[in-house]
């Protein structure tokens, strides 16, 4: 139960980061060699949008990693609490 949110954050971060990379490849792509001013503005706009999406995904990914490490550390440091609660539930 306590692993659900960190794993969801991790998966969401990966998906959003991949979506940003897909947006970057689809709309910004490889920069033109000799673009017109309009093409340069359009490329810069789409590159910035892709960068914001990618950074947002990486932030969510890092939150998921932090959550997973926190839950793992808590479970390793407090194994008796988990056992006593499960024993109390069965009685």
Buried (B, 14 or more C-beta within 10 A) or exposed (E): EEEEBBEEBBEBBBEBBEBBBEBBEEBBEEEEEEEEEEEEEBBEEBBEBBBEBBEBBBBBBEBBBEBBEEBEEEEEEEEEEEEEEEEEEEE
